[in-house]
Amino acid sequence: MFPTVSHFLNYLFGINLPLPFNTFGVFVALAFIAGYWAFSKELQRKEALGLLHPIKRKITLGEPATFLEIASNAFFGFIIGYKLFYALLNYRLFVDDAQTVLLSTKGNLLGGIALAVFFAYWDYKEKEKNKLPKPKTVEVTVRPHEIMGQLIVWAAIWGFLGAKIFDNLENWDSFVKDPIGGLLSFSGLTFFGGLICGGAAVLIIAKKNGIKPLHMLDVGGPGMMLAYAVGRIGCHLSGDGDWGIPNLNPKPFTWLPDWLWAYTYPNNVAQVGNPIEGCVGKFCNELAQPVYPTPIYEVILAFIIFFILWSIRTKIKSPGTMFGIYMMFAGVERFFIELIRVNSKYHVAGIPFTQAELISALLFIGGIVLVGYSQKNKEKLASY
C-alpha cells in the first residue's frame, strides 16, 4: 500500500523523496479534475444544442481597490504565509504529519505578515493599473460552462463538510469520544454525505446562473460517477479503512490475483491491524485477516457505469432521465458492495442495515421515480 506519494515513488523508482502529500488526498484532487472535465464537456454539449443559455451580468470596470478587498487579500495572505513558512522551516514534521501542521495554531508570524503585505499590495497595484477616471458599468455574457470554477469550489467545500457530517453520524461512538478530531480530520469521508451536500450547493449556484435543476442534474450524472471511480483508487492504494469483511474463502479462479480477491492492506494509512515485522515509520500495520478489497471493486464498477452513462447521454432527450439512471446505477452498485463491506449497522424493528444501504435504497427508488416523471412529462419538459 502507498499511504503517501513518497511510498509510491519509492515503490516505482526506488527513490526516497520525502513529500507532504498523502495518496488519498492526491486522488481526491484528481477526482475533482476528472469531474471538472466531464461536467464541462456536458455543459458545452448542452449549450451547443440550445438546451442551456448564457446569461447577462453587469460588472463595473475601473474601480479602485476597496478597503474590504485589500483587507481580505491581506487576511488570506497571512494565513498562507503563516502556515507555508512554518511548514517549510519544519519540513520533516510537515512530511510526517501534514494534517497536524495545517490544522494546528502553530505557524510563522513573520511569514504571515510578509505574505499579507504582498497580497494586499498586489491587489492594490492590480486595481490601480486598471483604474479609470470614471468607472463604467458594462454588460457581459456568461456562458454556462464558464461557471465551472465556481461550481467546483462550492462542491468541494460543501462536499467535504457533508462527507464529514455523515461519517461522524455513521461512527457516532468514535465522534463522541473525540468530536474535535472527528470534525478536523482529513480521514473518514462518506461519499453519500458529499454527494448530497455538494450536489445541493451545485444546484443552488447553477440556478442562480440560469441553469435549471434537471439539466444540471443530468450534466452531473456521468461526471460524478467518473469522479467516484478516481477517488476510490485513492481509497484502495492508501488503505483508508473502506475495505470489506474478512475473506478466507479460496479463490474461485486460479488466474485471479490474490490482491483482487483477499488483501491485508499492508502499510495502510488507517494504521489498523498487526505490526509489520521490520517495518520502521508511521504506517507499519497490516490486517490480521485478508479482507475483500471493496474499493477496487467499486473502481471497476464505477468506470463501467461511467462509460455506459457517457455512451447513452446523447440519446437521452428528456431532462431528468440521465440523472435518474445514474441514481439507480449508484444505488445498486453501493447496496451490493455494502453486503461485503465493513460498516456500522443501525437496527430498526430488529432489521440491521447500514447508512449506505439505506441511502442506496432511497437512491434507487428516487431514480425510478425521476425517470418515470421525466418520461411521463416528456412533452412538457421538451421546452424546459
KOLNU-221610 format. One record per residue (C-alpha): residue number from 1; residue in three letters; chain; x, y, z. Coordinates in nm, 2 decimals. Each point is the difference from the previous one (the first is absolute). Layout:
BEGIN
NODE/NUM/Ala/A/X/Y/Z
...
This chain:
BEGIN
NODE/1/Met/A/0.00/0.00/0.00
NODE/2/Phe/A/0.10/0.36/-0.05
NODE/3/Pro/A/-0.11/0.23/0.28
NODE/4/Thr/A/0.19/0.29/-0.15
NODE/5/Val/A/0.13/0.10/-0.34
NODE/6/Ser/A/0.35/-0.06/0.13
NODE/7/His/A/-0.08/-0.37/0.06
NODE/8/Phe/A/-0.13/-0.03/-0.36
NODE/9/Leu/A/0.31/0.16/-0.15
NODE/10/Asn/A/0.22/-0.22/0.21
NODE/11/Tyr/A/-0.18/-0.31/-0.12
NODE/12/Leu/A/0.01/0.11/-0.37
NODE/13/Phe/A/0.35/0.15/-0.02
NODE/14/Gly/A/0.18/-0.10/0.32
NODE/15/Ile/A/0.05/0.36/0.10
NODE/16/Asn/A/-0.06/0.15/0.34
NODE/17/Leu/A/-0.15/0.34/-0.06
NODE/18/Pro/A/-0.18/0.14/0.31
NODE/19/Leu/A/-0.31/0.18/-0.12
NODE/20/Pro/A/-0.29/0.13/0.21
NODE/21/Phe/A/-0.27/-0.15/-0.21
NODE/22/Asn/A/-0.22/-0.30/0.10
NODE/23/Thr/A/-0.12/-0.23/-0.28
NODE/24/Phe/A/-0.36/0.03/0.09
NODE/25/Gly/A/0.01/0.38/-0.02
NODE/26/Val/A/0.17/0.00/-0.34
NODE/27/Phe/A/-0.27/-0.23/-0.14
NODE/28/Val/A/-0.28/0.22/0.15
NODE/29/Ala/A/0.16/0.29/-0.19
NODE/30/Leu/A/0.01/-0.22/-0.32
NODE/31/Ala/A/-0.36/-0.09/0.05
NODE/32/Phe/A/-0.10/0.37/0.00
NODE/33/Ile/A/0.21/0.05/-0.32
NODE/34/Ala/A/-0.18/-0.30/-0.16
NODE/35/Gly/A/-0.34/0.13/0.11
NODE/36/Tyr/A/0.09/0.35/-0.13
NODE/37/Trp/A/0.08/-0.14/-0.34
NODE/38/Ala/A/-0.32/-0.20/-0.03
NODE/39/Phe/A/-0.22/0.28/0.13
NODE/40/Ser/A/0.16/0.25/-0.24
NODE/41/Lys/A/-0.04/-0.23/-0.30
NODE/42/Glu/A/-0.37/-0.06/0.08
NODE/43/Leu/A/-0.07/0.37/0.06
NODE/44/Gln/A/0.16/0.09/-0.33
NODE/45/Arg/A/-0.19/-0.27/-0.18
NODE/46/Lys/A/-0.33/0.12/0.14
NODE/47/Glu/A/0.09/0.36/-0.08
NODE/48/Ala/A/0.06/-0.11/-0.37
NODE/49/Leu/A/-0.34/-0.17/0.00
NODE/50/Gly/A/-0.17/0.32/0.13
NODE/51/Leu/A/-0.12/-0.17/0.32
NODE/52/Leu/A/0.21/0.23/0.21
NODE/53/His/A/0.03/0.38/-0.05
NODE/54/Pro/A/0.25/0.27/0.09
NODE/55/Ile/A/-0.11/0.26/0.25
NODE/56/Lys/A/0.08/0.38/0.00
NODE/57/Arg/A/0.17/0.14/0.30
NODE/58/Lys/A/0.10/0.36/0.08
NODE/59/Ile/A/0.35/0.08/0.13
NODE/60/Thr/A/0.17/0.32/0.08
NODE/61/Leu/A/0.34/0.07/-0.15
NODE/62/Gly/A/0.27/0.24/0.12
NODE/63/Glu/A/-0.08/0.01/0.37
NODE/64/Pro/A/0.28/0.04/0.24
NODE/65/Ala/A/0.07/-0.27/0.26
NODE/66/Thr/A/-0.23/0.03/0.30
NODE/67/Phe/A/0.11/-0.03/0.36
NODE/68/Leu/A/-0.19/-0.33/0.03
NODE/69/Glu/A/0.17/-0.15/-0.30
NODE/70/Ile/A/0.34/0.10/0.12
NODE/71/Ala/A/-0.07/-0.13/0.35
NODE/72/Ser/A/-0.14/-0.33/-0.12
NODE/73/Asn/A/0.31/-0.05/-0.22
NODE/74/Ala/A/0.22/0.08/0.29
NODE/75/Phe/A/-0.18/-0.24/0.22
NODE/76/Phe/A/0.03/-0.29/-0.25
NODE/77/Gly/A/0.36/0.09/-0.06
NODE/78/Phe/A/0.07/-0.01/0.37
NODE/79/Ile/A/-0.16/-0.35/0.04
NODE/80/Ile/A/0.20/-0.14/-0.29
NODE/81/Gly/A/0.33/0.16/0.11
NODE/82/Tyr/A/-0.06/-0.09/0.36
NODE/83/Lys/A/-0.03/-0.37/-0.09
NODE/84/Leu/A/0.22/-0.02/-0.31
NODE/85/Phe/A/0.31/0.14/0.17
NODE/86/Tyr/A/-0.05/-0.21/0.31
NODE/87/Ala/A/-0.04/-0.31/-0.22
NODE/88/Leu/A/0.32/0.08/-0.19
NODE/89/Leu/A/0.20/0.07/0.31
NODE/90/Asn/A/-0.13/-0.32/0.16
NODE/91/Tyr/A/-0.01/-0.21/-0.32
NODE/92/Arg/A/0.07/-0.34/0.17
NODE/93/Leu/A/-0.29/0.05/0.24
NODE/94/Phe/A/-0.22/0.12/-0.30
NODE/95/Val/A/0.09/-0.32/-0.19
NODE/96/Asp/A/-0.07/-0.22/0.30
NODE/97/Asp/A/-0.33/0.16/0.10
NODE/98/Ala/A/-0.12/0.26/-0.24
NODE/99/Gln/A/-0.35/0.00/0.15
NODE/100/Thr/A/0.12/0.10/0.35
NODE/101/Val/A/0.22/0.28/-0.15
NODE/102/Leu/A/-0.29/0.14/-0.21
NODE/103/Leu/A/-0.27/-0.03/0.26
NODE/104/Ser/A/0.19/0.11/0.31
NODE/105/Thr/A/0.04/0.36/0.11
NODE/106/Lys/A/0.38/-0.02/-0.06
NODE/107/Gly/A/0.15/0.22/-0.27
NODE/108/Asn/A/0.26/0.25/-0.10
NODE/109/Leu/A/-0.11/0.36/0.09
NODE/110/Leu/A/0.26/0.18/-0.21
NODE/111/Gly/A/-0.09/-0.22/-0.30
NODE/112/Gly/A/-0.37/0.08/0.05
NODE/113/Ile/A/0.07/0.38/0.02
NODE/114/Ala/A/0.22/-0.02/-0.31
NODE/115/Leu/A/-0.26/-0.17/-0.22
NODE/116/Ala/A/-0.28/0.22/0.15
NODE/117/Val/A/0.18/0.31/-0.11
NODE/118/Phe/A/0.08/-0.15/-0.34
NODE/119/Phe/A/-0.36/-0.11/-0.07
NODE/120/Ala/A/-0.14/0.33/0.10
NODE/121/Tyr/A/0.26/0.20/-0.21
NODE/122/Trp/A/-0.06/-0.23/-0.30
NODE/123/Asp/A/-0.38/0.05/0.02
NODE/124/Tyr/A/0.05/0.38/0.03
NODE/125/Lys/A/0.24/0.02/-0.29
NODE/126/Glu/A/-0.22/-0.21/-0.23
NODE/127/Lys/A/-0.30/0.22/0.06
NODE/128/Glu/A/0.20/0.32/-0.04
NODE/129/Lys/A/0.13/-0.13/-0.33
NODE/130/Asn/A/-0.35/-0.04/-0.14
NODE/131/Lys/A/-0.16/0.30/0.18
NODE/132/Leu/A/-0.20/0.24/-0.21
NODE/133/Pro/A/-0.06/0.37/0.06
NODE/134/Lys/A/-0.36/-0.09/0.00
NODE/135/Pro/A/-0.10/-0.36/0.07
NODE/136/Lys/A/-0.24/-0.14/-0.26
NODE/137/Thr/A/-0.26/-0.28/0.02
NODE/138/Val/A/-0.01/-0.25/-0.29
NODE/139/Glu/A/-0.21/-0.30/-0.08
NODE/140/Val/A/0.19/-0.33/-0.05
NODE/141/Thr/A/-0.12/-0.34/-0.12
NODE/142/Val/A/0.07/-0.30/0.22
NODE/143/Arg/A/-0.03/-0.34/-0.16
NODE/144/Pro/A/-0.10/-0.29/0.21
NODE/145/His/A/0.33/-0.19/-0.02
NODE/146/Glu/A/0.18/0.31/0.12
NODE/147/Ile/A/-0.14/-0.03/0.35
NODE/148/Met/A/0.17/-0.34/0.05
NODE/149/Gly/A/0.27/0.15/0.21
NODE/150/Gln/A/-0.26/0.14/0.24
NODE/151/Leu/A/-0.20/-0.33/0.00
NODE/152/Ile/A/0.31/-0.21/0.08
NODE/153/Val/A/0.10/0.22/0.29
NODE/154/Trp/A/-0.34/-0.02/0.16
NODE/155/Ala/A/-0.03/-0.37/-0.07
NODE/156/Ala/A/0.34/-0.06/0.17
NODE/157/Ile/A/-0.09/0.21/0.31
NODE/158/Trp/A/-0.35/-0.13/0.06
NODE/159/Gly/A/0.09/-0.35/-0.12
NODE/160/Phe/A/0.28/-0.03/0.26
NODE/161/Leu/A/-0.23/0.14/0.28
NODE/162/Gly/A/-0.28/-0.24/-0.10
NODE/163/Ala/A/0.24/-0.30/-0.02
NODE/164/Lys/A/0.14/0.08/0.35
NODE/165/Ile/A/-0.35/0.05/0.15
NODE/166/Phe/A/-0.14/-0.33/-0.14
NODE/167/Asp/A/0.32/-0.19/0.10
NODE/168/Asn/A/-0.02/0.13/0.36
NODE/169/Leu/A/-0.37/-0.09/0.01
NODE/170/Glu/A/0.09/-0.35/-0.12
NODE/171/Asn/A/0.27/-0.03/0.26
NODE/172/Trp/A/-0.17/0.18/0.28
NODE/173/Asp/A/0.18/-0.18/0.29
NODE/174/Ser/A/0.34/0.10/-0.14
NODE/175/Phe/A/-0.12/0.35/-0.06
NODE/176/Val/A/-0.12/0.04/0.35
NODE/177/Lys/A/0.34/-0.10/0.14
NODE/178/Asp/A/0.18/0.25/-0.21
NODE/179/Pro/A/-0.23/0.25/-0.17
NODE/180/Ile/A/0.27/0.26/-0.08
NODE/181/Gly/A/0.22/-0.27/-0.16
NODE/182/Gly/A/-0.30/-0.14/-0.18
NODE/183/Leu/A/-0.09/0.33/-0.16
NODE/184/Leu/A/0.35/0.11/-0.09
NODE/185/Ser/A/0.14/-0.33/-0.12
NODE/186/Phe/A/0.06/-0.03/-0.38
NODE/187/Ser/A/-0.08/-0.38/0.03
NODE/188/Gly/A/-0.34/-0.14/0.04
NODE/189/Leu/A/-0.21/0.13/-0.29
NODE/190/Thr/A/-0.34/-0.14/-0.10
NODE/191/Phe/A/-0.07/0.02/-0.37
NODE/192/Phe/A/-0.38/0.03/0.03
NODE/193/Gly/A/0.04/0.29/0.24
NODE/194/Gly/A/0.23/0.18/-0.25
NODE/195/Leu/A/-0.24/-0.08/-0.28
NODE/196/Ile/A/-0.31/0.14/0.18
NODE/197/Cys/A/0.16/0.32/0.14
NODE/198/Gly/A/0.24/0.07/-0.29
NODE/199/Gly/A/-0.28/-0.07/-0.25
NODE/200/Ala/A/-0.24/0.24/0.18
NODE/201/Ala/A/0.26/0.27/-0.02
NODE/202/Val/A/0.06/-0.05/-0.37
NODE/203/Leu/A/-0.38/0.01/-0.07
NODE/204/Ile/A/-0.03/0.33/0.19
NODE/205/Ile/A/0.29/0.17/-0.18
NODE/206/Ala/A/-0.11/-0.14/-0.34
NODE/207/Lys/A/-0.36/0.13/0.05
NODE/208/Lys/A/0.14/0.35/0.08
NODE/209/Asn/A/0.18/-0.02/-0.33
NODE/210/Gly/A/-0.31/-0.09/-0.21
NODE/211/Ile/A/0.06/-0.38/-0.01
NODE/212/Lys/A/-0.32/-0.19/0.09
NODE/213/Pro/A/0.03/-0.28/0.26
NODE/214/Leu/A/-0.09/-0.30/-0.23
NODE/215/His/A/0.26/0.11/-0.26
NODE/216/Met/A/0.27/0.04/0.27
NODE/217/Leu/A/-0.08/-0.34/0.14
NODE/218/Asp/A/0.03/-0.16/-0.34
NODE/219/Val/A/0.33/0.18/-0.05
NODE/220/Gly/A/0.13/-0.13/0.33
NODE/221/Gly/A/-0.09/-0.37/-0.03
NODE/222/Pro/A/0.29/-0.13/-0.21
NODE/223/Gly/A/0.25/0.24/0.15
NODE/224/Met/A/-0.09/-0.11/0.36
NODE/225/Met/A/0.04/-0.36/-0.09
NODE/226/Leu/A/0.34/0.06/-0.16
NODE/227/Ala/A/0.12/0.21/0.30
NODE/228/Tyr/A/-0.12/-0.29/0.23
NODE/229/Ala/A/0.21/-0.25/-0.20
NODE/230/Val/A/0.31/0.21/0.02
NODE/231/Gly/A/-0.05/0.08/0.37
NODE/232/Arg/A/-0.04/-0.37/0.09
NODE/233/Ile/A/0.34/-0.07/-0.15
NODE/234/Gly/A/0.14/0.22/0.27
NODE/235/Cys/A/-0.20/-0.19/0.26
NODE/236/His/A/0.15/-0.33/-0.12
NODE/237/Leu/A/0.36/0.11/-0.04
NODE/238/Ser/A/0.02/0.17/0.34
NODE/239/Gly/A/-0.20/-0.25/0.19
NODE/240/Asp/A/-0.23/0.25/0.17
NODE/241/Gly/A/-0.22/-0.25/0.17
NODE/242/Asp/A/-0.27/-0.03/-0.27
NODE/243/Trp/A/0.07/-0.37/-0.04
NODE/244/Gly/A/-0.23/-0.30/0.02
NODE/245/Ile/A/-0.06/-0.27/0.26
NODE/246/Pro/A/0.25/-0.28/0.05
NODE/247/Asn/A/0.02/-0.24/-0.30
NODE/248/Leu/A/0.16/-0.34/0.08
NODE/249/Asn/A/-0.17/-0.17/-0.29
NODE/250/Pro/A/0.21/-0.16/-0.27
NODE/251/Lys/A/0.04/0.19/-0.33
NODE/252/Pro/A/-0.27/-0.11/-0.25
NODE/253/Phe/A/0.25/0.03/-0.29
NODE/254/Thr/A/0.37/-0.07/0.01
NODE/255/Trp/A/0.08/0.29/-0.24
NODE/256/Leu/A/-0.15/0.25/0.24
NODE/257/Pro/A/0.27/0.20/0.18
NODE/258/Asp/A/0.00/-0.05/0.38
NODE/259/Trp/A/-0.03/0.38/0.06
NODE/260/Leu/A/-0.32/0.01/-0.21
NODE/261/Trp/A/-0.16/-0.28/0.21
NODE/262/Ala/A/0.13/0.04/0.35
NODE/263/Tyr/A/0.24/0.26/0.13
NODE/264/Thr/A/0.16/0.10/0.33
NODE/265/Tyr/A/0.07/0.37/-0.09
NODE/266/Pro/A/0.36/0.02/0.13
NODE/267/Asn/A/0.12/0.35/0.09
NODE/268/Asn/A/-0.36/0.12/0.00
NODE/269/Val/A/-0.05/0.37/0.08
NODE/270/Ala/A/-0.27/-0.09/0.25
NODE/271/Gln/A/0.28/-0.16/0.21
NODE/272/Val/A/-0.22/-0.30/0.08
NODE/273/Gly/A/0.11/-0.36/0.06
NODE/274/Asn/A/0.31/-0.17/0.12
NODE/275/Pro/A/0.35/0.15/0.00
NODE/276/Ile/A/0.21/-0.10/-0.31
NODE/277/Glu/A/0.32/-0.16/0.11
NODE/278/Gly/A/0.31/0.21/-0.10
NODE/279/Cys/A/-0.21/0.30/-0.11
NODE/280/Val/A/0.11/0.34/0.12
NODE/281/Gly/A/-0.21/0.31/-0.01
NODE/282/Lys/A/-0.36/0.12/0.05
NODE/283/Phe/A/-0.18/-0.25/-0.23
NODE/284/Cys/A/0.11/-0.34/0.12
NODE/285/Asn/A/-0.32/-0.20/0.04
NODE/286/Glu/A/-0.19/-0.26/-0.21
NODE/287/Leu/A/-0.33/-0.17/0.07
NODE/288/Ala/A/0.01/-0.32/0.19
NODE/289/Gln/A/-0.23/-0.17/-0.25
NODE/290/Pro/A/-0.03/0.07/-0.37
NODE/291/Val/A/-0.32/0.19/-0.10
NODE/292/Tyr/A/-0.20/0.06/-0.32
NODE/293/Pro/A/0.17/0.30/-0.17
NODE/294/Thr/A/-0.33/0.17/-0.05
NODE/295/Pro/A/0.15/0.34/-0.12
NODE/296/Ile/A/0.15/-0.17/-0.31
NODE/297/Tyr/A/-0.33/-0.17/-0.07
NODE/298/Glu/A/-0.16/0.34/0.01
NODE/299/Val/A/0.26/0.15/-0.23
NODE/300/Ile/A/-0.07/-0.26/-0.26
NODE/301/Leu/A/-0.38/0.03/0.03
NODE/302/Ala/A/0.00/0.38/0.01
NODE/303/Phe/A/0.22/0.02/-0.32
NODE/304/Ile/A/-0.24/-0.25/-0.18
NODE/305/Ile/A/-0.30/0.20/0.11
NODE/306/Phe/A/0.17/0.33/-0.11
NODE/307/Phe/A/0.06/-0.14/-0.35
NODE/308/Ile/A/-0.36/-0.11/-0.02
NODE/309/Leu/A/-0.13/0.34/0.10
NODE/310/Trp/A/0.24/0.18/-0.22
NODE/311/Ser/A/-0.10/-0.22/-0.30
NODE/312/Ile/A/-0.37/0.05/0.04
NODE/313/Arg/A/0.00/0.37/0.09
NODE/314/Thr/A/-0.06/0.12/-0.35
NODE/315/Lys/A/-0.29/-0.23/-0.05
NODE/316/Ile/A/-0.20/0.13/0.30
NODE/317/Lys/A/-0.22/0.29/-0.07
NODE/318/Ser/A/-0.23/0.05/0.29
NODE/319/Pro/A/0.15/0.20/0.29
NODE/320/Gly/A/0.04/-0.20/0.32
NODE/321/Thr/A/0.03/-0.34/-0.16
NODE/322/Met/A/0.38/-0.01/0.00
NODE/323/Phe/A/0.03/0.09/0.37
NODE/324/Gly/A/-0.27/-0.25/0.08
NODE/325/Ile/A/0.20/-0.28/-0.17
NODE/326/Tyr/A/0.31/0.12/0.18
NODE/327/Met/A/-0.19/-0.02/0.34
NODE/328/Met/A/-0.11/-0.36/-0.08
NODE/329/Phe/A/0.34/-0.11/-0.10
NODE/330/Ala/A/0.17/0.17/0.30
NODE/331/Gly/A/-0.26/-0.15/0.24
NODE/332/Val/A/0.03/-0.36/-0.13
NODE/333/Glu/A/0.38/0.01/-0.01
NODE/334/Arg/A/0.04/0.13/0.35
NODE/335/Phe/A/-0.28/-0.21/0.15
NODE/336/Phe/A/0.17/-0.33/-0.11
NODE/337/Ile/A/0.35/0.12/0.10
NODE/338/Glu/A/-0.14/0.06/0.35
NODE/339/Leu/A/-0.07/-0.37/0.03
NODE/340/Ile/A/0.37/-0.07/0.02
NODE/341/Arg/A/0.12/0.33/0.14
NODE/342/Val/A/0.09/0.09/0.36
NODE/343/Asn/A/-0.24/0.26/0.13
NODE/344/Ser/A/-0.19/0.11/0.31
NODE/345/Lys/A/-0.36/-0.15/0.01
NODE/346/Tyr/A/-0.32/0.15/0.12
NODE/347/His/A/-0.29/-0.21/0.14
NODE/348/Val/A/-0.36/0.10/-0.05
NODE/349/Ala/A/-0.28/-0.25/0.08
NODE/350/Gly/A/0.27/-0.27/0.02
NODE/351/Ile/A/0.12/0.07/-0.35
NODE/352/Pro/A/0.37/0.07/-0.03
NODE/353/Phe/A/0.12/0.24/-0.28
NODE/354/Thr/A/0.28/0.24/-0.07
NODE/355/Gln/A/-0.03/0.37/-0.07
NODE/356/Ala/A/0.12/-0.06/-0.36
NODE/357/Glu/A/-0.26/-0.28/-0.05
NODE/358/Leu/A/-0.28/0.23/0.10
NODE/359/Ile/A/0.12/0.28/-0.22
NODE/360/Ser/A/0.06/-0.25/-0.29
NODE/361/Ala/A/-0.35/-0.13/0.02
NODE/362/Leu/A/-0.14/0.36/0.01
NODE/363/Leu/A/0.22/0.09/-0.30
NODE/364/Phe/A/-0.12/-0.29/-0.20
NODE/365/Ile/A/-0.37/0.07/0.08
NODE/366/Gly/A/0.06/0.37/-0.07
NODE/367/Gly/A/0.16/-0.08/-0.33
NODE/368/Ile/A/-0.30/-0.21/-0.11
NODE/369/Val/A/-0.24/0.29/0.10
NODE/370/Leu/A/0.22/0.26/-0.18
NODE/371/Val/A/0.02/-0.21/-0.32
NODE/372/Gly/A/-0.38/-0.07/0.01
NODE/373/Tyr/A/-0.07/0.37/0.05
NODE/374/Ser/A/0.23/0.10/-0.28
NODE/375/Gln/A/-0.15/-0.24/-0.25
NODE/376/Lys/A/-0.36/0.07/0.10
NODE/377/Asn/A/0.06/0.38/-0.04
NODE/378/Lys/A/0.22/-0.03/-0.31
NODE/379/Glu/A/-0.20/0.25/-0.21
NODE/380/Lys/A/-0.03/0.25/0.29
NODE/381/Leu/A/0.37/-0.02/0.07
NODE/382/Ala/A/0.10/0.04/-0.36
NODE/383/Ser/A/0.00/0.38/0.04
NODE/384/Tyr/A/0.15/-0.02/0.35
